[in-house]
Amino acid sequence: GQCNDAYSAIKIASALANAFGTDVNGLPLSFILSWYEQKAVAILLTLLHLGIKNIRLGPSLPAFVTPDVLGVLVANFNIKPIGNVQEDLKDTLN
């Protein structure tokens, strides 16, 4: 989807998690946040606030994600920069 679909995706994921008695991170879902618009910052902060992990971020990292900031995001939220398409798809689908 697009940035505007994030709210709906979060609501659907939350409902599925509730139905299956788990949290959103326990579902076989992938969040890939493309960094093309400034509102992606708000979406990323929302996902982090909700405790959602394993987010792919790219195609390039925003300027405020310094190596130190990336280290914190990786350690606490398992955020992964988008890299090689084939490897990213393989990792996302596993």
PyMOL Python script that loads the backbone (N, CA, C, O; Angstrom):
from pymol import cmd

cmd.read_pdbstr("""\
ATOM      1  N   GLY A   1       0.803  -1.185   0.000  1.00  0.00           N
ATOM      2  CA  GLY A   1       0.000   0.000   0.000  1.00  0.00           C
ATOM      3  C   GLY A   1       0.845   1.247   0.000  1.00  0.00           C
ATOM      4  O   GLY A   1       2.036   1.209  -0.311  1.00  0.00           O
ATOM      5  N   GLN A   2       0.233   2.332   0.345  1.00  0.00           N
ATOM      6  CA  GLN A   2       0.911   3.617   0.408  1.00  0.00           C
ATOM      7  C   GLN A   2       0.840   4.139   1.837  1.00  0.00           C
ATOM      8  O   GLN A   2       0.176   3.552   2.692  1.00  0.00           O
ATOM      9  N   CYS A   3       1.528   5.244   2.084  1.00  0.00           N
ATOM     10  CA  CYS A   3       1.533   5.825   3.431  1.00  0.00           C
ATOM     11  C   CYS A   3       0.123   6.014   3.970  1.00  0.00           C
ATOM     12  O   CYS A   3      -0.126   5.809   5.158  1.00  0.00           O
ATOM     13  N   ASN A   4      -0.794   6.404   3.098  1.00  0.00           N
ATOM     14  CA  ASN A   4      -2.164   6.647   3.546  1.00  0.00           C
ATOM     15  C   ASN A   4      -2.876   5.373   3.986  1.00  0.00           C
ATOM     16  O   ASN A   4      -3.919   5.440   4.636  1.00  0.00           O
ATOM     17  N   ASP A   5      -2.322   4.214   3.638  1.00  0.00           N
ATOM     18  CA  ASP A   5      -2.921   2.940   4.022  1.00  0.00           C
ATOM     19  C   ASP A   5      -2.425   2.441   5.377  1.00  0.00           C
ATOM     20  O   ASP A   5      -2.907   1.421   5.871  1.00  0.00           O
ATOM     21  N   ALA A   6      -1.484   3.134   5.975  1.00  0.00           N
ATOM     22  CA  ALA A   6      -0.860   2.654   7.204  1.00  0.00           C
ATOM     23  C   ALA A   6      -1.865   2.480   8.334  1.00  0.00           C
ATOM     24  O   ALA A   6      -1.825   1.475   9.044  1.00  0.00           O
ATOM     25  N   TYR A   7      -2.764   3.438   8.512  1.00  0.00           N
ATOM     26  CA  TYR A   7      -3.742   3.340   9.599  1.00  0.00           C
ATOM     27  C   TYR A   7      -4.601   2.088   9.430  1.00  0.00           C
ATOM     28  O   TYR A   7      -4.815   1.344  10.386  1.00  0.00           O
ATOM     29  N   SER A   8      -5.088   1.860   8.225  1.00  0.00           N
ATOM     30  CA  SER A   8      -5.918   0.678   7.975  1.00  0.00           C
ATOM     31  C   SER A   8      -5.122  -0.599   8.198  1.00  0.00           C
ATOM     32  O   SER A   8      -5.641  -1.558   8.769  1.00  0.00           O
ATOM     33  N   ALA A   9      -3.871  -0.623   7.755  1.00  0.00           N
ATOM     34  CA  ALA A   9      -3.036  -1.808   7.941  1.00  0.00           C
ATOM     35  C   ALA A   9      -2.826  -2.102   9.422  1.00  0.00           C
ATOM     36  O   ALA A   9      -2.859  -3.260   9.839  1.00  0.00           O
ATOM     37  N   ILE A  10      -2.610  -1.062  10.212  1.00  0.00           N
ATOM     38  CA  ILE A  10      -2.418  -1.242  11.652  1.00  0.00           C
ATOM     39  C   ILE A  10      -3.701  -1.751  12.306  1.00  0.00           C
ATOM     40  O   ILE A  10      -3.652  -2.644  13.152  1.00  0.00           O
ATOM     41  N   LYS A  11      -4.839  -1.194  11.924  1.00  0.00           N
ATOM     42  CA  LYS A  11      -6.121  -1.643  12.489  1.00  0.00           C
ATOM     43  C   LYS A  11      -6.387  -3.105  12.133  1.00  0.00           C
ATOM     44  O   LYS A  11      -6.815  -3.877  12.991  1.00  0.00           O
ATOM     45  N   ILE A  12      -6.141  -3.491  10.889  1.00  0.00           N
ATOM     46  CA  ILE A  12      -6.355  -4.877  10.469  1.00  0.00           C
ATOM     47  C   ILE A  12      -5.396  -5.803  11.204  1.00  0.00           C
ATOM     48  O   ILE A  12      -5.804  -6.858  11.690  1.00  0.00           O
ATOM     49  N   ALA A  13      -4.131  -5.421  11.289  1.00  0.00           N
ATOM     50  CA  ALA A  13      -3.148  -6.246  11.993  1.00  0.00           C
ATOM     51  C   ALA A  13      -3.517  -6.392  13.466  1.00  0.00           C
ATOM     52  O   ALA A  13      -3.380  -7.479  14.028  1.00  0.00           O
ATOM     53  N   SER A  14      -3.979  -5.327  14.092  1.00  0.00           N
ATOM     54  CA  SER A  14      -4.389  -5.391  15.503  1.00  0.00           C
ATOM     55  C   SER A  14      -5.584  -6.316  15.689  1.00  0.00           C
ATOM     56  O   SER A  14      -5.631  -7.084  16.649  1.00  0.00           O
ATOM     57  N   ALA A  15      -6.548  -6.247  14.777  1.00  0.00           N
ATOM     58  CA  ALA A  15      -7.725  -7.116  14.860  1.00  0.00           C
ATOM     59  C   ALA A  15      -7.334  -8.578  14.660  1.00  0.00           C
ATOM     60  O   ALA A  15      -7.836  -9.454  15.364  1.00  0.00           O
ATOM     61  N   LEU A  16      -6.446  -8.845  13.712  1.00  0.00           N
ATOM     62  CA  LEU A  16      -5.978 -10.216  13.500  1.00  0.00           C
ATOM     63  C   LEU A  16      -5.229 -10.736  14.723  1.00  0.00           C
ATOM     64  O   LEU A  16      -5.429 -11.874  15.147  1.00  0.00           O
ATOM     65  N   ALA A  17      -4.374  -9.899  15.278  1.00  0.00           N
ATOM     66  CA  ALA A  17      -3.629 -10.298  16.472  1.00  0.00           C
ATOM     67  C   ALA A  17      -4.582 -10.627  17.608  1.00  0.00           C
ATOM     68  O   ALA A  17      -4.395 -11.623  18.307  1.00  0.00           O
ATOM     69  N   ASN A  18      -5.591  -9.810  17.798  1.00  0.00           N
ATOM     70  CA  ASN A  18      -6.582 -10.050  18.841  1.00  0.00           C
ATOM     71  C   ASN A  18      -7.325 -11.361  18.586  1.00  0.00           C
ATOM     72  O   ASN A  18      -7.542 -12.140  19.514  1.00  0.00           O
ATOM     73  N   ALA A  19      -7.713 -11.606  17.337  1.00  0.00           N
ATOM     74  CA  ALA A  19      -8.454 -12.824  16.994  1.00  0.00           C
ATOM     75  C   ALA A  19      -7.619 -14.081  17.218  1.00  0.00           C
ATOM     76  O   ALA A  19      -8.156 -15.128  17.578  1.00  0.00           O
ATOM     77  N   PHE A  20      -6.313 -13.980  17.007  1.00  0.00           N
ATOM     78  CA  PHE A  20      -5.440 -15.136  17.165  1.00  0.00           C
ATOM     79  C   PHE A  20      -4.768 -15.191  18.535  1.00  0.00           C
ATOM     80  O   PHE A  20      -3.944 -16.069  18.786  1.00  0.00           O
ATOM     81  N   GLY A  21      -5.113 -14.268  19.411  1.00  0.00           N
ATOM     82  CA  GLY A  21      -4.574 -14.287  20.767  1.00  0.00           C
ATOM     83  C   GLY A  21      -3.078 -14.028  20.834  1.00  0.00           C
ATOM     84  O   GLY A  21      -2.369 -14.659  21.619  1.00  0.00           O
ATOM     85  N   THR A  22      -2.601 -13.113  20.024  1.00  0.00           N
ATOM     86  CA  THR A  22      -1.184 -12.771  20.016  1.00  0.00           C
ATOM     87  C   THR A  22      -1.048 -11.257  19.860  1.00  0.00           C
ATOM     88  O   THR A  22      -2.040 -10.530  19.918  1.00  0.00           O
ATOM     89  N   ASP A  23       0.164 -10.796  19.665  1.00  0.00           N
ATOM     90  CA  ASP A  23       0.347  -9.379  19.352  1.00  0.00           C
ATOM     91  C   ASP A  23       0.720  -9.253  17.879  1.00  0.00           C
ATOM     92  O   ASP A  23       0.916 -10.261  17.199  1.00  0.00           O
ATOM     93  N   VAL A  24       0.818  -8.044  17.393  1.00  0.00           N
ATOM     94  CA  VAL A  24       1.093  -7.823  15.970  1.00  0.00           C
ATOM     95  C   VAL A  24       2.415  -8.467  15.565  1.00  0.00           C
ATOM     96  O   VAL A  24       2.529  -9.002  14.462  1.00  0.00           O
ATOM     97  N   ASN A  25       3.413  -8.423  16.443  1.00  0.00           N
ATOM     98  CA  ASN A  25       4.709  -9.017  16.119  1.00  0.00           C
ATOM     99  C   ASN A  25       4.649 -10.535  16.026  1.00  0.00           C
ATOM    100  O   ASN A  25       5.553 -11.152  15.464  1.00  0.00           O
ATOM    101  N   GLY A  26       3.596 -11.149  16.570  1.00  0.00           N
ATOM    102  CA  GLY A  26       3.428 -12.591  16.499  1.00  0.00           C
ATOM    103  C   GLY A  26       2.765 -13.064  15.220  1.00  0.00           C
ATOM    104  O   GLY A  26       2.646 -14.267  14.991  1.00  0.00           O
ATOM    105  N   LEU A  27       2.337 -12.137  14.392  1.00  0.00           N
ATOM    106  CA  LEU A  27       1.690 -12.477  13.121  1.00  0.00           C
ATOM    107  C   LEU A  27       2.727 -12.586  12.003  1.00  0.00           C
ATOM    108  O   LEU A  27       3.764 -11.925  12.051  1.00  0.00           O
ATOM    109  N   PRO A  28       2.451 -13.414  11.005  1.00  0.00           N
ATOM    110  CA  PRO A  28       3.380 -13.514   9.867  1.00  0.00           C
ATOM    111  C   PRO A  28       3.178 -12.358   8.884  1.00  0.00           C
ATOM    112  O   PRO A  28       2.775 -12.567   7.740  1.00  0.00           O
ATOM    113  N   LEU A  29       3.462 -11.147   9.344  1.00  0.00           N
ATOM    114  CA  LEU A  29       3.296  -9.943   8.535  1.00  0.00           C
ATOM    115  C   LEU A  29       4.639  -9.258   8.338  1.00  0.00           C
ATOM    116  O   LEU A  29       5.553  -9.407   9.149  1.00  0.00           O
ATOM    117  N   SER A  30       4.742  -8.517   7.267  1.00  0.00           N
ATOM    118  CA  SER A  30       5.935  -7.718   7.004  1.00  0.00           C
ATOM    119  C   SER A  30       5.525  -6.267   6.811  1.00  0.00           C
ATOM    120  O   SER A  30       4.573  -5.976   6.087  1.00  0.00           O
ATOM    121  N   PHE A  31       6.237  -5.367   7.453  1.00  0.00           N
ATOM    122  CA  PHE A  31       6.034  -3.934   7.262  1.00  0.00           C
ATOM    123  C   PHE A  31       7.250  -3.391   6.524  1.00  0.00           C
ATOM    124  O   PHE A  31       8.374  -3.452   7.023  1.00  0.00           O
ATOM    125  N   ILE A  32       7.013  -2.866   5.342  1.00  0.00           N
ATOM    126  CA  ILE A  32       8.078  -2.261   4.550  1.00  0.00           C
ATOM    127  C   ILE A  32       7.694  -0.801   4.343  1.00  0.00           C
ATOM    128  O   ILE A  32       6.716  -0.494   3.661  1.00  0.00           O
ATOM    129  N   LEU A  33       8.466   0.080   4.931  1.00  0.00           N
ATOM    130  CA  LEU A  33       8.162   1.510   4.889  1.00  0.00           C
ATOM    131  C   LEU A  33       9.097   2.193   3.904  1.00  0.00           C
ATOM    132  O   LEU A  33      10.294   2.335   4.157  1.00  0.00           O
ATOM    133  N   SER A  34       8.533   2.615   2.776  1.00  0.00           N
ATOM    134  CA  SER A  34       9.313   3.311   1.752  1.00  0.00           C
ATOM    135  C   SER A  34       9.426   4.780   2.123  1.00  0.00           C
ATOM    136  O   SER A  34       8.447   5.422   2.503  1.00  0.00           O
ATOM    137  N   TRP A  35      10.614   5.283   2.007  1.00  0.00           N
ATOM    138  CA  TRP A  35      10.914   6.623   2.470  1.00  0.00           C
ATOM    139  C   TRP A  35      10.858   7.621   1.326  1.00  0.00           C
ATOM    140  O   TRP A  35      11.897   8.107   0.879  1.00  0.00           O
ATOM    141  N   TYR A  36       9.658   7.932   0.846  1.00  0.00           N
ATOM    142  CA  TYR A  36       9.508   8.874  -0.257  1.00  0.00           C
ATOM    143  C   TYR A  36       8.831  10.168   0.165  1.00  0.00           C
ATOM    144  O   TYR A  36       8.957  11.178  -0.529  1.00  0.00           O
ATOM    145  N   GLU A  37       8.126  10.164   1.268  1.00  0.00           N
ATOM    146  CA  GLU A  37       7.396  11.354   1.700  1.00  0.00           C
ATOM    147  C   GLU A  37       7.721  11.652   3.156  1.00  0.00           C
ATOM    148  O   GLU A  37       8.086  10.755   3.916  1.00  0.00           O
ATOM    149  N   GLN A  38       7.587  12.908   3.535  1.00  0.00           N
ATOM    150  CA  GLN A  38       7.886  13.291   4.909  1.00  0.00           C
ATOM    151  C   GLN A  38       6.920  12.672   5.903  1.00  0.00           C
ATOM    152  O   GLN A  38       7.279  12.472   7.064  1.00  0.00           O
ATOM    153  N   LYS A  39       5.703  12.363   5.475  1.00  0.00           N
ATOM    154  CA  LYS A  39       4.763  11.764   6.423  1.00  0.00           C
ATOM    155  C   LYS A  39       5.182  10.356   6.827  1.00  0.00           C
ATOM    156  O   LYS A  39       4.626   9.789   7.767  1.00  0.00           O
ATOM    157  N   ALA A  40       6.157   9.791   6.124  1.00  0.00           N
ATOM    158  CA  ALA A  40       6.678   8.491   6.528  1.00  0.00           C
ATOM    159  C   ALA A  40       7.305   8.564   7.917  1.00  0.00           C
ATOM    160  O   ALA A  40       7.341   7.562   8.632  1.00  0.00           O
ATOM    161  N   VAL A  41       7.803   9.748   8.309  1.00  0.00           N
ATOM    162  CA  VAL A  41       8.349   9.925   9.662  1.00  0.00           C
ATOM    163  C   VAL A  41       7.263   9.655  10.694  1.00  0.00           C
ATOM    164  O   VAL A  41       7.495   8.932  11.664  1.00  0.00           O
ATOM    165  N   ALA A  42       6.086  10.226  10.496  1.00  0.00           N
ATOM    166  CA  ALA A  42       4.981  10.028  11.437  1.00  0.00           C
ATOM    167  C   ALA A  42       4.561   8.565  11.476  1.00  0.00           C
ATOM    168  O   ALA A  42       4.243   8.036  12.541  1.00  0.00           O
ATOM    169  N   ILE A  43       4.558   7.915  10.329  1.00  0.00           N
ATOM    170  CA  ILE A  43       4.173   6.506  10.292  1.00  0.00           C
ATOM    171  C   ILE A  43       5.207   5.659  11.024  1.00  0.00           C
ATOM    172  O   ILE A  43       4.844   4.772  11.797  1.00  0.00           O
ATOM    173  N   LEU A  44       6.488   5.922  10.789  1.00  0.00           N
ATOM    174  CA  LEU A  44       7.531   5.176  11.489  1.00  0.00           C
ATOM    175  C   LEU A  44       7.416   5.367  12.994  1.00  0.00           C
ATOM    176  O   LEU A  44       7.483   4.396  13.748  1.00  0.00           O
ATOM    177  N   LEU A  45       7.243   6.598  13.437  1.00  0.00           N
ATOM    178  CA  LEU A  45       7.116   6.858  14.877  1.00  0.00           C
ATOM    179  C   LEU A  45       5.887   6.170  15.458  1.00  0.00           C
ATOM    180  O   LEU A  45       5.927   5.685  16.589  1.00  0.00           O
ATOM    181  N   THR A  46       4.799   6.123  14.701  1.00  0.00           N
ATOM    182  CA  THR A  46       3.592   5.429  15.155  1.00  0.00           C
ATOM    183  C   THR A  46       3.856   3.939  15.305  1.00  0.00           C
ATOM    184  O   THR A  46       3.490   3.341  16.317  1.00  0.00           O
ATOM    185  N   LEU A  47       4.490   3.333  14.299  1.00  0.00           N
ATOM    186  CA  LEU A  47       4.802   1.904  14.369  1.00  0.00           C
ATOM    187  C   LEU A  47       5.711   1.601  15.557  1.00  0.00           C
ATOM    188  O   LEU A  47       5.509   0.613  16.263  1.00  0.00           O
ATOM    189  N   LEU A  48       6.709   2.451  15.772  1.00  0.00           N
ATOM    190  CA  LEU A  48       7.612   2.241  16.905  1.00  0.00           C
ATOM    191  C   LEU A  48       6.877   2.408  18.228  1.00  0.00           C
ATOM    192  O   LEU A  48       7.099   1.634  19.160  1.00  0.00           O
ATOM    193  N   HIS A  49       6.008   3.407  18.323  1.00  0.00           N
ATOM    194  CA  HIS A  49       5.224   3.623  19.543  1.00  0.00           C
ATOM    195  C   HIS A  49       4.348   2.407  19.854  1.00  0.00           C
ATOM    196  O   HIS A  49       4.159   2.053  21.018  1.00  0.00           O
ATOM    197  N   LEU A  50       3.821   1.779  18.817  1.00  0.00           N
ATOM    198  CA  LEU A  50       2.977   0.596  19.002  1.00  0.00           C
ATOM    199  C   LEU A  50       3.794  -0.665  19.273  1.00  0.00           C
ATOM    200  O   LEU A  50       3.232  -1.736  19.501  1.00  0.00           O
ATOM    201  N   GLY A  51       5.118  -0.536  19.247  1.00  0.00           N
ATOM    202  CA  GLY A  51       5.978  -1.678  19.538  1.00  0.00           C
ATOM    203  C   GLY A  51       6.151  -2.638  18.378  1.00  0.00           C
ATOM    204  O   GLY A  51       6.601  -3.768  18.570  1.00  0.00           O
ATOM    205  N   ILE A  52       5.801  -2.204  17.182  1.00  0.00           N
ATOM    206  CA  ILE A  52       5.914  -3.077  16.016  1.00  0.00           C
ATOM    207  C   ILE A  52       7.381  -3.182  15.620  1.00  0.00           C
ATOM    208  O   ILE A  52       8.093  -2.182  15.525  1.00  0.00           O
ATOM    209  N   LYS A  53       7.813  -4.412  15.393  1.00  0.00           N
ATOM    210  CA  LYS A  53       9.215  -4.688  15.084  1.00  0.00           C
ATOM    211  C   LYS A  53       9.351  -5.256  13.681  1.00  0.00           C
ATOM    212  O   LYS A  53       8.365  -5.483  12.981  1.00  0.00           O
ATOM    213  N   ASN A  54      10.592  -5.477  13.291  1.00  0.00           N
ATOM    214  CA  ASN A  54      10.924  -6.101  12.006  1.00  0.00           C
ATOM    215  C   ASN A  54      10.442  -5.285  10.818  1.00  0.00           C
ATOM    216  O   ASN A  54       9.933  -5.839   9.844  1.00  0.00           O
ATOM    217  N   ILE A  55      10.599  -3.983  10.897  1.00  0.00           N
ATOM    218  CA  ILE A  55      10.209  -3.076   9.821  1.00  0.00           C
ATOM    219  C   ILE A  55      11.392  -2.935   8.867  1.00  0.00           C
ATOM    220  O   ILE A  55      12.534  -2.785   9.300  1.00  0.00           O
ATOM    221  N   ARG A  56      11.113  -2.984   7.585  1.00  0.00           N
ATOM    222  CA  ARG A  56      12.131  -2.694   6.571  1.00  0.00           C
ATOM    223  C   ARG A  56      11.983  -1.232   6.188  1.00  0.00           C
ATOM    224  O   ARG A  56      10.869  -0.744   6.001  1.00  0.00           O
ATOM    225  N   LEU A  57      13.095  -0.541   6.072  1.00  0.00           N
ATOM    226  CA  LEU A  57      13.086   0.901   5.843  1.00  0.00           C
ATOM    227  C   LEU A  57      13.997   1.242   4.664  1.00  0.00           C
ATOM    228  O   LEU A  57      15.155   0.828   4.625  1.00  0.00           O
ATOM    229  N   GLY A  58      13.465   1.996   3.708  1.00  0.00           N
ATOM    230  CA  GLY A  58      14.296   2.371   2.571  1.00  0.00           C
ATOM    231  C   GLY A  58      13.486   3.011   1.470  1.00  0.00           C
ATOM    232  O   GLY A  58      12.354   3.412   1.743  1.00  0.00           O
ATOM    233  N   PRO A  59      13.954   3.137   0.284  1.00  0.00           N
ATOM    234  CA  PRO A  59      15.147   2.492  -0.271  1.00  0.00           C
ATOM    235  C   PRO A  59      16.456   3.095   0.234  1.00  0.00           C
ATOM    236  O   PRO A  59      17.489   2.427   0.207  1.00  0.00           O
ATOM    237  N   SER A  60      16.428   4.317   0.682  1.00  0.00           N
ATOM    238  CA  SER A  60      17.587   4.891   1.364  1.00  0.00           C
ATOM    239  C   SER A  60      17.104   5.372   2.725  1.00  0.00           C
ATOM    240  O   SER A  60      15.928   5.684   2.908  1.00  0.00           O
ATOM    241  N   LEU A  61      18.017   5.424   3.659  1.00  0.00           N
ATOM    242  CA  LEU A  61      17.634   5.849   5.005  1.00  0.00           C
ATOM    243  C   LEU A  61      17.489   7.362   5.059  1.00  0.00           C
ATOM    244  O   LEU A  61      18.218   8.083   4.378  1.00  0.00           O
ATOM    245  N   PRO A  62      16.547   7.846   5.871  1.00  0.00           N
ATOM    246  CA  PRO A  62      16.402   9.291   6.028  1.00  0.00           C
ATOM    247  C   PRO A  62      17.655   9.890   6.671  1.00  0.00           C
ATOM    248  O   PRO A  62      18.407   9.197   7.357  1.00  0.00           O
ATOM    249  N   ALA A  63      17.864  11.166   6.442  1.00  0.00           N
ATOM    250  CA  ALA A  63      19.078  11.843   6.907  1.00  0.00           C
ATOM    251  C   ALA A  63      19.255  11.773   8.421  1.00  0.00           C
ATOM    252  O   ALA A  63      20.386  11.746   8.906  1.00  0.00           O
ATOM    253  N   PHE A  64      18.151  11.744   9.180  1.00  0.00           N
ATOM    254  CA  PHE A  64      18.286  11.738  10.637  1.00  0.00           C
ATOM    255  C   PHE A  64      18.666  10.372  11.195  1.00  0.00           C
ATOM    256  O   PHE A  64      18.967  10.256  12.383  1.00  0.00           O
ATOM    257  N   VAL A  65      18.658   9.341  10.362  1.00  0.00           N
ATOM    258  CA  VAL A  65      19.050   8.008  10.831  1.00  0.00           C
ATOM    259  C   VAL A  65      20.561   7.870  10.633  1.00  0.00           C
ATOM    260  O   VAL A  65      21.038   7.338   9.631  1.00  0.00           O
ATOM    261  N   THR A  66      21.279   8.364  11.617  1.00  0.00           N
ATOM    262  CA  THR A  66      22.734   8.254  11.625  1.00  0.00           C
ATOM    263  C   THR A  66      23.104   6.812  11.972  1.00  0.00           C
ATOM    264  O   THR A  66      22.234   6.044  12.385  1.00  0.00           O
ATOM    265  N   PRO A  67      24.355   6.430  11.817  1.00  0.00           N
ATOM    266  CA  PRO A  67      24.749   5.075  12.208  1.00  0.00           C
ATOM    267  C   PRO A  67      24.398   4.749  13.666  1.00  0.00           C
ATOM    268  O   PRO A  67      23.997   3.624  13.964  1.00  0.00           O
ATOM    269  N   ASP A  68      24.544   5.719  14.572  1.00  0.00           N
ATOM    270  CA  ASP A  68      24.195   5.476  15.978  1.00  0.00           C
ATOM    271  C   ASP A  68      22.694   5.284  16.160  1.00  0.00           C
ATOM    272  O   ASP A  68      22.265   4.398  16.899  1.00  0.00           O
ATOM    273  N   VAL A  69      21.894   6.112  15.488  1.00  0.00           N
ATOM    274  CA  VAL A  69      20.433   5.978  15.569  1.00  0.00           C
ATOM    275  C   VAL A  69      20.013   4.641  14.977  1.00  0.00           C
ATOM    276  O   VAL A  69      19.160   3.955  15.541  1.00  0.00           O
ATOM    277  N   LEU A  70      20.601   4.264  13.846  1.00  0.00           N
ATOM    278  CA  LEU A  70      20.277   2.978  13.234  1.00  0.00           C
ATOM    279  C   LEU A  70      20.606   1.837  14.186  1.00  0.00           C
ATOM    280  O   LEU A  70      19.849   0.872  14.285  1.00  0.00           O
ATOM    281  N   GLY A  71      21.720   1.941  14.880  1.00  0.00           N
ATOM    282  CA  GLY A  71      22.088   0.908  15.853  1.00  0.00           C
ATOM    283  C   GLY A  71      21.037   0.735  16.930  1.00  0.00           C
ATOM    284  O   GLY A  71      20.713  -0.392  17.304  1.00  0.00           O
ATOM    285  N   VAL A  72      20.498   1.837  17.434  1.00  0.00           N
ATOM    286  CA  VAL A  72      19.441   1.776  18.450  1.00  0.00           C
ATOM    287  C   VAL A  72      18.171   1.164  17.865  1.00  0.00           C
ATOM    288  O   VAL A  72      17.531   0.329  18.504  1.00  0.00           O
ATOM    289  N   LEU A  73      17.807   1.578  16.649  1.00  0.00           N
ATOM    290  CA  LEU A  73      16.597   1.049  16.013  1.00  0.00           C
ATOM    291  C   LEU A  73      16.722  -0.445  15.723  1.00  0.00           C
ATOM    292  O   LEU A  73      15.761  -1.195  15.892  1.00  0.00           O
ATOM    293  N   VAL A  74      17.894  -0.872  15.291  1.00  0.00           N
ATOM    294  CA  VAL A  74      18.118  -2.295  15.031  1.00  0.00           C
ATOM    295  C   VAL A  74      18.058  -3.078  16.339  1.00  0.00           C
ATOM    296  O   VAL A  74      17.409  -4.122  16.408  1.00  0.00           O
ATOM    297  N   ALA A  75      18.728  -2.583  17.370  1.00  0.00           N
ATOM    298  CA  ALA A  75      18.779  -3.293  18.650  1.00  0.00           C
ATOM    299  C   ALA A  75      17.415  -3.396  19.320  1.00  0.00           C
ATOM    300  O   ALA A  75      17.085  -4.434  19.894  1.00  0.00           O
ATOM    301  N   ASN A  76      16.618  -2.333  19.253  1.00  0.00           N
ATOM    302  CA  ASN A  76      15.353  -2.310  19.982  1.00  0.00           C
ATOM    303  C   ASN A  76      14.143  -2.714  19.153  1.00  0.00           C
ATOM    304  O   ASN A  76      13.154  -3.200  19.703  1.00  0.00           O
ATOM    305  N   PHE A  77      14.206  -2.521  17.838  1.00  0.00           N
ATOM    306  CA  PHE A  77      13.029  -2.775  17.002  1.00  0.00           C
ATOM    307  C   PHE A  77      13.325  -3.671  15.800  1.00  0.00           C
ATOM    308  O   PHE A  77      12.438  -3.928  14.986  1.00  0.00           O
ATOM    309  N   ASN A  78      14.550  -4.140  15.686  1.00  0.00           N
ATOM    310  CA  ASN A  78      14.960  -4.998  14.574  1.00  0.00           C
ATOM    311  C   ASN A  78      14.626  -4.368  13.220  1.00  0.00           C
ATOM    312  O   ASN A  78      14.202  -5.061  12.295  1.00  0.00           O
ATOM    313  N   ILE A  79      14.816  -3.069  13.109  1.00  0.00           N
ATOM    314  CA  ILE A  79      14.613  -2.379  11.833  1.00  0.00           C
ATOM    315  C   ILE A  79      15.755  -2.764  10.905  1.00  0.00           C
ATOM    316  O   ILE A  79      16.915  -2.827  11.311  1.00  0.00           O
ATOM    317  N   LYS A  80      15.402  -3.020   9.655  1.00  0.00           N
ATOM    318  CA  LYS A  80      16.405  -3.413   8.673  1.00  0.00           C
ATOM    319  C   LYS A  80      16.331  -2.471   7.478  1.00  0.00           C
ATOM    320  O   LYS A  80      15.256  -2.255   6.918  1.00  0.00           O
ATOM    321  N   PRO A  81      17.468  -1.912   7.089  1.00  0.00           N
ATOM    322  CA  PRO A  81      17.458  -1.117   5.861  1.00  0.00           C
ATOM    323  C   PRO A  81      17.181  -2.016   4.657  1.00  0.00           C
ATOM    324  O   PRO A  81      17.595  -3.175   4.636  1.00  0.00           O
ATOM    325  N   ILE A  82      16.486  -1.484   3.666  1.00  0.00           N
ATOM    326  CA  ILE A  82      16.253  -2.224   2.434  1.00  0.00           C
ATOM    327  C   ILE A  82      17.587  -2.360   1.723  1.00  0.00           C
ATOM    328  O   ILE A  82      18.358  -1.404   1.642  1.00  0.00           O
ATOM    329  N   GLY A  83      17.857  -3.557   1.206  1.00  0.00           N
ATOM    330  CA  GLY A  83      19.129  -3.811   0.530  1.00  0.00           C
ATOM    331  C   GLY A  83      18.898  -4.451  -0.819  1.00  0.00           C
ATOM    332  O   GLY A  83      18.276  -3.859  -1.701  1.00  0.00           O
ATOM    333  N   ASN A  84      19.399  -5.661  -0.977  1.00  0.00           N
ATOM    334  CA  ASN A  84      19.250  -6.428  -2.205  1.00  0.00           C
ATOM    335  C   ASN A  84      17.826  -6.956  -2.319  1.00  0.00           C
ATOM    336  O   ASN A  84      17.311  -7.555  -1.376  1.00  0.00           O
ATOM    337  N   VAL A  85      17.190  -6.741  -3.458  1.00  0.00           N
ATOM    338  CA  VAL A  85      15.780  -7.105  -3.635  1.00  0.00           C
ATOM    339  C   VAL A  85      15.547  -8.585  -3.375  1.00  0.00           C
ATOM    340  O   VAL A  85      14.636  -8.943  -2.629  1.00  0.00           O
ATOM    341  N   GLN A  86      16.343  -9.439  -3.970  1.00  0.00           N
ATOM    342  CA  GLN A  86      16.138 -10.883  -3.824  1.00  0.00           C
ATOM    343  C   GLN A  86      16.309 -11.327  -2.369  1.00  0.00           C
ATOM    344  O   GLN A  86      15.513 -12.118  -1.864  1.00  0.00           O
ATOM    345  N   GLU A  87      17.331 -10.827  -1.707  1.00  0.00           N
ATOM    346  CA  GLU A  87      17.559 -11.183  -0.302  1.00  0.00           C
ATOM    347  C   GLU A  87      16.461 -10.628   0.592  1.00  0.00           C
ATOM    348  O   GLU A  87      16.015 -11.302   1.521  1.00  0.00           O
ATOM    349  N   ASP A  88      16.023  -9.405   0.319  1.00  0.00           N
ATOM    350  CA  ASP A  88      14.946  -8.804   1.111  1.00  0.00           C
ATOM    351  C   ASP A  88      13.657  -9.605   0.970  1.00  0.00           C
ATOM    352  O   ASP A  88      12.984  -9.873   1.965  1.00  0.00           O
ATOM    353  N   LEU A  89      13.308  -9.989  -0.257  1.00  0.00           N
ATOM    354  CA  LEU A  89      12.095 -10.788  -0.466  1.00  0.00           C
ATOM    355  C   LEU A  89      12.195 -12.136   0.224  1.00  0.00           C
ATOM    356  O   LEU A  89      11.242 -12.577   0.866  1.00  0.00           O
ATOM    357  N   LYS A  90      13.327 -12.787   0.100  1.00  0.00           N
ATOM    358  CA  LYS A  90      13.522 -14.088   0.747  1.00  0.00           C
ATOM    359  C   LYS A  90      13.361 -13.961   2.258  1.00  0.00           C
ATOM    360  O   LYS A  90      12.674 -14.767   2.884  1.00  0.00           O
ATOM    361  N   ASP A  91      13.990 -12.955   2.835  1.00  0.00           N
ATOM    362  CA  ASP A  91      13.912 -12.741   4.281  1.00  0.00           C
ATOM    363  C   ASP A  91      12.494 -12.371   4.714  1.00  0.00           C
ATOM    364  O   ASP A  91      12.023 -12.826   5.756  1.00  0.00           O
ATOM    365  N   THR A  92      11.817 -11.551   3.919  1.00  0.00           N
ATOM    366  CA  THR A  92      10.466 -11.107   4.249  1.00  0.00           C
ATOM    367  C   THR A  92       9.465 -12.254   4.184  1.00  0.00           C
ATOM    368  O   THR A  92       8.543 -12.324   4.997  1.00  0.00           O
ATOM    369  N   LEU A  93       9.643 -13.147   3.227  1.00  0.00           N
ATOM    370  CA  LEU A  93       8.694 -14.241   3.034  1.00  0.00           C
ATOM    371  C   LEU A  93       8.972 -15.443   3.922  1.00  0.00           C
ATOM    372  O   LEU A  93       8.157 -16.365   3.964  1.00  0.00           O
ATOM    373  N   ASN A  94      10.084 -15.464   4.628  1.00  0.00           N
ATOM    374  CA  ASN A  94      10.384 -16.584   5.539  1.00  0.00           C
ATOM    375  C   ASN A  94       9.854 -16.341   6.909  1.00  0.00           C
ATOM    376  O   ASN A  94      10.019 -17.181   7.793  1.00  0.00           O
TER     377      ASN A  94
END
""", "prot")
cmd.dss("prot")
cmd.show_as("cartoon", "prot")
cmd.util.cbc("prot")
cmd.orient("prot")
